[in-house]
Amino acid sequence: MHAPVMLQEAVDFLVTDPTGRYVDGTFGRGGHSRAILGRLAAGGRLLAIDRDPEAVSAAGAAAFADDPRFAIEQASFAELAQVLHRHGMQGGVHGILFDLGVSSPQLDDPRRGFSFLHDGPLDMRMDPHTGRSAAEWIARARAEEIERVLREYGEERFARRM
């Protein structure tokens, strides 16, 4: 099976040294990590991070979970420097990949609050164990704040009406 063109192009540009140290900053379900590991030599190293505990759990079931070149940690982007330090990569890495956005498993699971197709709680957190859910935020936010968020982040031109 061939990797999708965009994924393959991203990995081709990312992996410039097969013995280098790389970071997959958004593990998701491991598609990019799998492709990166496919390009790394025995001396290469891949550190994956994801804020979603379900993504980190899925990594344990991945075919490459026991690969000594691979490690994963649950963390946010804001913690990248600390995560690199914990994994002995504080001296730098050869490349970092971020595939930003909501993942298919998050969209498909109505419990996560991102689904367009199924009813579920309005949660919308990448890590459902930290911070406030979208429902909690909406219950406490002023109408003007909700309008601003819908207009600025949702690019919703009818934000005031909504």
C-alpha positions in Angstrom: 0.0 0.0 0.0 1.4 3.4 -1.0 1.3 6.4 1.4 -0.8 9.3 0.3 1.2 11.8 -1.9 1.0 14.7 0.6 2.1 12.6 3.5 5.0 11.1 1.5 6.1 14.6 0.3 6.0 15.9 3.8 8.2 13.1 5.1 10.5 13.4 2.1 11.2 17.0 3.0 11.4 16.3 6.7 13.8 13.4 6.8 17.1 14.8 5.5 19.3 12.6 7.6 18.3 8.9 8.2 20.3 8.8 11.4 18.8 12.1 12.6 16.4 13.0 15.5 12.9 13.9 14.6 9.6 14.9 16.3 6.1 14.1 15.2 4.3 16.8 17.2 0.8 15.5 16.5 0.9 11.7 16.6 -2.9 11.2 16.0 -3.0 7.6 14.9 0.6 7.3 13.8 0.4 7.7 10.0 3.3 10.3 9.9 5.3 8.4 12.5 5.0 5.2 10.5 6.3 7.0 7.4 9.1 8.7 9.2 10.3 5.5 10.8 10.2 3.9 7.4 12.9 6.5 6.3 15.1 6.3 9.5 18.2 4.1 9.8 19.0 2.1 12.9 20.7 5.2 14.5 17.7 7.5 13.8 15.2 8.5 16.5 11.6 9.6 16.5 9.9 11.3 19.4 6.1 11.6 19.0 3.9 13.8 21.2 0.1 14.2 21.3 -2.1 16.0 23.8 -4.9 13.4 23.3 -4.6 10.5 25.8 -6.4 8.2 23.3 -3.8 8.9 20.7 -1.0 8.1 23.1 -2.9 4.9 24.0 -3.3 4.0 20.4 0.5 4.3 20.0 1.0 1.4 22.3 -1.0 -0.8 19.9 0.8 0.4 16.8 3.0 -2.1 14.9 6.1 0.0 15.6 5.4 0.6 19.4 8.3 -1.6 20.4 10.7 0.0 17.9 13.7 1.2 19.9 13.9 4.3 17.6 10.4 5.4 18.7 9.2 7.1 21.9 5.9 8.9 22.6 4.7 11.2 25.4 1.4 12.9 26.1 2.1 16.6 26.1 1.1 19.9 24.5 3.1 22.0 22.1 3.8 24.4 24.9 5.8 21.7 26.6 8.0 20.8 23.6 11.2 22.1 25.2 10.7 20.2 28.4 9.7 17.0 26.4 12.8 17.3 24.3 14.9 17.6 27.4 13.3 14.6 29.1 14.2 12.5 26.0 17.8 13.8 25.7 17.1 15.9 22.7 17.7 19.3 24.3 20.7 19.8 21.9 18.3 20.0 18.9 16.5 17.9 16.4 16.8 17.6 12.6 13.1 18.2 12.0 9.6 18.6 13.5 6.3 17.8 11.9 3.0 19.2 13.0 -0.2 18.1 11.3 -2.5 20.6 13.0 -6.2 20.2 13.5 -8.8 17.7 14.7 -8.1 14.0 13.9 -10.6 11.6 12.3 -11.0 9.6 15.5 -11.8 12.8 17.4 -14.4 13.7 14.7 -15.9 10.2 14.6 -16.4 9.8 18.4 -19.4 11.8 19.5 -18.2 11.7 23.1 -15.4 14.1 22.1 -17.7 16.9 21.1 -16.3 17.5 17.6 -18.7 15.4 15.6 -20.8 17.0 12.8 -22.8 13.8 12.3 -23.7 12.6 15.8 -25.1 14.2 19.0 -22.8 14.2 22.0 -21.6 16.5 24.8 -20.1 19.8 23.7 -16.6 19.1 24.9 -14.1 19.9 22.1 -10.9 19.4 24.2 -7.9 17.7 22.8 -7.3 16.3 26.3 -10.7 15.7 27.8 -9.1 15.5 31.3 -7.8 19.1 31.5 -9.4 22.5 31.2 -13.0 23.4 30.7 -15.2 21.9 28.1 -16.8 24.1 25.4 -20.2 23.6 27.2 -18.7 24.9 30.5 -17.1 27.9 28.7 -20.3 28.8 26.9 -22.3 28.6 30.2 -19.9 31.2 31.8 -18.9 33.4 28.9 -20.5 36.8 28.1 -22.5 37.1 24.9 -19.8 39.5 23.5 -17.0 37.1 24.2 -18.9 34.2 22.4 -19.5 36.5 19.5 -15.9 37.5 19.3 -14.7 33.9 19.4 -17.1 32.8 16.7 -16.1 35.7 14.5 -12.3 35.5 15.0 -11.7 31.8 15.3 -14.7 30.4 13.5 -14.7 33.1 10.8 -18.4 33.3 11.2 -19.8 36.5 9.7 -23.2 36.0 11.4 -21.6 35.7 14.9 -23.7 38.4 16.4 -26.9 36.8 15.3 -25.8 33.3 16.5 
